[in-house]
Amino acid sequence: MNENDRLIIALDIPDTDQARNIVERIGAAGSFYKIGYQLMPIGGLDLARELSAQGKKVFLDFKFHDIGATVERGVKSVCRLGGDFLTVHAEPDVLKGAVAGRGDDPRLKILAVTVLTSLDAEALKKAGSDMGVRDLVLKRAEFAAEAGADGVVASAQEAAAIKARFGDSLTIVTPGIRPAGAAVNDQKRVVTPADAISAGADYLVVGRPIVGAENPQAAAHAIADEIAAAPGALRS
């Protein structure tokens, strides 16, 4: 896996034509793209198929959350899109349904969302959780491992603890990545690309620092170079 494969570019932008333009401008510097809620209802599913047909990898950040049987049926449908990663909430019944729905599909990997990088300990307390961020992340990672999911979405701040407990049995996909000097925006638990890789992250999700850049291709190249130079970059 090279550094381009480890960089997932988040197409969190308002329309599919703009997304296609961004992909074209990034060119060979981008091989993996995330489609989430913003694009999903306005042509994002067709865009996912297009990207897959072009040989790109696709991260479907849909965060399914329902009873297990409903999630199972939804994931079966998602398998038709040709995606590589799909997110679901890290609850046992949800995860069980997602893994069952994926079945023996050779491509789609199920990722459990642990704790959003926009949340911190204070936010969790307000939501009624008496667990700290790290402990809650590890608990939800346990749910993922027990259900047979392929990986987790987690902050790099918890990546080392996940690696220490689960080794390479769970792939770690890390959002909240900001190059040094970039705006934090609505994220709270952020790290640089190099620090995330060094901490144990396998894939990094980067949106605004690339898609909002004057030269998205150069921005993607710069982050890929930082990934390649990070201690631990050759681990995967």
C-alpha positions as MATLAB code, in Angstrom:
seq = 'MNENDRLIIALDIPDTDQARNIVERIGAAGSFYKIGYQLMPIGGLDLARELSAQGKKVFLDFKFHDIGATVERGVKSVCRLGGDFLTVHAEPDVLKGAVAGRGDDPRLKILAVTVLTSLDAEALKKAGSDMGVRDLVLKRAEFAAEAGADGVVASAQEAAAIKARFGDSLTIVTPGIRPAGAAVNDQKRVVTPADAISAGADYLVVGRPIVGAENPQAAAHAIADEIAAAPGALRS';
ca = [
       0.000    0.000    0.000;
       1.548    3.327   -1.038;
       1.000    6.746    0.501;
      -1.688    7.700   -2.030;
      -3.732    4.637   -1.050;
      -3.550    5.659    2.614;
      -4.927    9.134    1.931;
      -8.727    9.240    1.712;
      -9.908   12.537    0.244;
     -13.274   13.607    1.632;
     -15.591   14.996   -1.021;
     -17.602   16.986    1.520;
     -18.766   19.553   -1.014;
     -22.228   20.707   -2.126;
     -22.723   19.151   -5.566;
     -21.498   16.280   -7.690;
     -20.287   18.438  -10.582;
     -17.962   20.252   -8.207;
     -16.868   16.899   -6.789;
     -16.054   15.584  -10.267;
     -14.071   18.742  -10.965;
     -12.081   18.287   -7.765;
     -11.331   14.657   -8.630;
     -10.171   15.708  -12.111;
      -7.944   18.438  -10.695;
      -6.378   16.076   -8.175;
      -5.695   13.481  -10.862;
      -3.288   10.689  -10.027;
      -2.527   12.259   -6.634;
      -5.836   10.859   -5.381;
      -6.776    7.175   -5.417;
      -9.282    6.974   -2.542;
     -12.359    9.185   -2.043;
     -14.982    9.551    0.688;
     -18.646   10.201   -0.065;
     -20.823   11.140    2.885;
     -24.165   12.677    3.746;
     -23.662   15.887    1.782;
     -23.368   14.175   -1.606;
     -25.256   10.947   -0.950;
     -28.794   12.310   -1.592;
     -27.858   14.447   -4.608;
     -26.075   11.993   -6.880;
     -23.414   10.684   -4.558;
     -24.336    7.050   -5.165;
     -23.906    7.471   -8.923;
     -20.618    9.271   -8.284;
     -19.475    6.333   -6.156;
     -20.134    3.992   -9.075;
     -18.267    6.334  -11.446;
     -15.229    6.544   -9.218;
     -15.177    2.787   -8.793;
     -15.401    2.309  -12.576;
     -12.392    4.637  -12.925;
     -10.368    2.364  -10.655;
     -10.627    4.608   -7.599;
     -11.336    3.304   -4.118;
     -14.491    4.562   -2.431;
     -15.248    5.154    1.246;
     -19.014    5.275    1.828;
     -19.347    7.253    5.045;
     -23.028    6.516    5.671;
     -22.859    5.728    9.408;
     -25.762    3.266    9.373;
     -27.622    3.115   12.678;
     -30.813    1.050   13.017;
     -31.969   -2.346   14.175;
     -29.718   -5.127   12.966;
     -32.132   -6.557   10.380;
     -32.609   -3.161    8.735;
     -28.869   -2.526    8.667;
     -28.308   -5.965    7.149;
     -30.663   -5.209    4.266;
     -29.103   -1.790    3.744;
     -25.590   -3.175    3.583;
     -26.658   -5.809    1.080;
     -27.826   -2.977   -1.155;
     -24.616   -1.009   -0.606;
     -22.567   -3.949   -1.876;
     -23.926   -3.174   -5.331;
     -22.181    0.213   -5.376;
     -18.685   -1.231   -5.537;
     -17.426    0.573   -2.433;
     -14.404   -0.354   -0.360;
     -15.273    0.995    3.114;
     -18.672    1.505    4.768;
     -19.227    3.071    8.184;
     -21.812    1.942   10.723;
     -22.298    2.878   14.363;
     -20.348    0.795   16.858;
     -23.239   -0.969   18.562;
     -23.352   -4.771   18.738;
     -26.670   -5.294   16.920;
     -25.798   -2.749   14.235;
     -22.403   -4.338   13.670;
     -23.832   -7.848   13.571;
     -26.341   -6.800   10.916;
     -23.702   -4.998    8.868;
     -21.316   -7.958    8.852;
     -24.172  -10.290    7.888;
     -25.253   -7.936    5.112;
     -21.738   -7.717    3.722;
     -21.544  -11.509    3.672;
     -18.727  -12.802    1.510;
     -18.412   -9.678   -0.629;
     -14.688   -9.617   -1.454;
     -14.376   -5.846   -1.498;
     -16.546   -4.034    1.044;
     -15.052   -3.559    4.524;
     -17.182   -2.661    7.533;
     -15.869    0.121    9.773;
     -17.294    0.915   13.199;
     -17.513    4.577   14.145;
     -16.184    4.897   17.697;
     -16.251    8.531   18.917;
     -16.499   11.392   16.439;
     -13.432   13.622   16.297;
     -15.709   16.627   16.806;
     -16.434   15.358   20.341;
     -14.352   15.618   23.486;
     -14.763   14.499   27.093;
     -17.001   17.447   27.954;
     -19.309   16.722   25.013;
     -19.580   13.055   26.009;
     -20.452   14.045   29.561;
     -23.227   16.322   28.309;
     -24.551   13.408   26.231;
     -24.807   11.271   29.370;
     -21.689    9.138   29.057;
     -19.653    8.606   32.199;
     -16.745    7.092   30.257;
     -13.711    8.999   29.089;
     -13.013    9.289   25.361;
     -10.243    6.677   25.306;
     -12.185    4.115   27.313;
     -15.301    4.569   25.182;
     -13.297    4.243   21.967;
     -11.724    1.003   23.185;
     -15.078   -0.367   24.304;
     -16.576    0.292   20.899;
     -13.504   -1.159   19.200;
     -14.146   -4.320   21.225;
     -17.693   -4.416   19.851;
     -16.265   -4.163   16.325;
     -13.761   -6.953   16.861;
     -16.326   -9.248   18.474;
     -18.774   -8.717   15.592;
     -16.177   -9.485   12.923;
     -15.990   -5.963   11.527;
     -12.881   -5.012    9.589;
     -11.900   -1.830   11.332;
     -12.795    1.329   13.178;
     -12.987    5.038   12.618;
     -11.109    6.696   15.465;
      -9.008    9.716   16.276;
      -5.267    9.322   16.054;
      -5.217   10.250   19.734;
      -6.656    6.793   20.437;
      -4.950    4.912   17.587;
      -1.973    3.748   19.638;
      -4.229    2.268   22.313;
      -6.288    0.456   19.663;
      -3.155   -0.960   18.022;
      -1.796   -2.048   21.369;
      -4.952   -3.993   22.172;
      -6.004   -5.326   18.771;
      -2.824   -5.316   16.689;
      -3.515   -5.463   12.974;
      -6.878   -7.204   13.366;
      -8.665   -3.853   13.134;
      -7.878   -1.330   10.431;
      -7.819    2.217   11.821;
      -9.237    5.006    9.674;
      -8.581    8.433   11.139;
     -10.442   11.669   10.383;
      -9.718   15.033   12.000;
      -6.414   15.347   10.143;
      -4.995   18.832    9.724;
      -1.560   19.682    8.298;
       0.492   21.989   10.503;
      -0.937   25.503   10.369;
      -4.294   24.486    8.882;
      -7.574   25.656   10.420;
      -9.109   23.239   12.942;
     -12.708   24.223   11.953;
     -15.292   22.114   13.831;
     -12.859   19.400   14.918;
     -11.615   19.045   18.499;
      -9.308   15.997   18.546;
      -7.020   16.776   15.609;
      -3.483   15.729   14.684;
      -1.094   16.173   11.767;
      -0.763   13.471    9.077;
       2.700   12.443   10.303;
       1.577   12.164   13.913;
      -1.473   10.103   12.921;
       0.608    7.588   10.975;
       3.169    7.404   13.770;
       0.365    6.734   16.267;
      -0.859    3.722   14.317;
      -3.470    5.017   11.864;
      -3.699    2.983    8.670;
      -5.709    5.469    6.589;
      -6.176    9.226    6.945;
      -9.317   11.123    5.943;
      -8.607   14.680    4.780;
     -11.220   17.024    3.344;
     -11.029   20.798    3.545;
      -7.221   21.123    3.507;
      -7.307   19.470    0.051;
     -10.672   20.212   -1.590;
     -10.583   23.808   -0.350;
      -7.007   24.418   -1.491;
      -6.147   26.672   -4.400;
      -4.259   23.724   -5.895;
      -5.901   20.490   -4.651;
      -3.402   18.274   -6.440;
      -0.435   19.971   -4.777;
      -2.181   19.770   -1.399;
      -2.811   16.048   -1.854;
       0.794   15.469   -2.903;
       2.068   17.352    0.154;
       0.006   15.238    2.554;
       0.994   12.015    0.766;
       4.645   13.045    1.111;
       4.133   13.667    4.830;
       2.565   10.208    5.174;
       5.496    8.607    3.365;
       8.038   10.371    5.568;
       6.303    9.625    8.877;
       7.855    7.139   11.317;
       5.857    3.938   10.948;
       4.840    4.684    7.354;
       6.189    1.346    6.158;
       4.252   -0.577    8.822;
       1.399   -1.404    6.449;
];
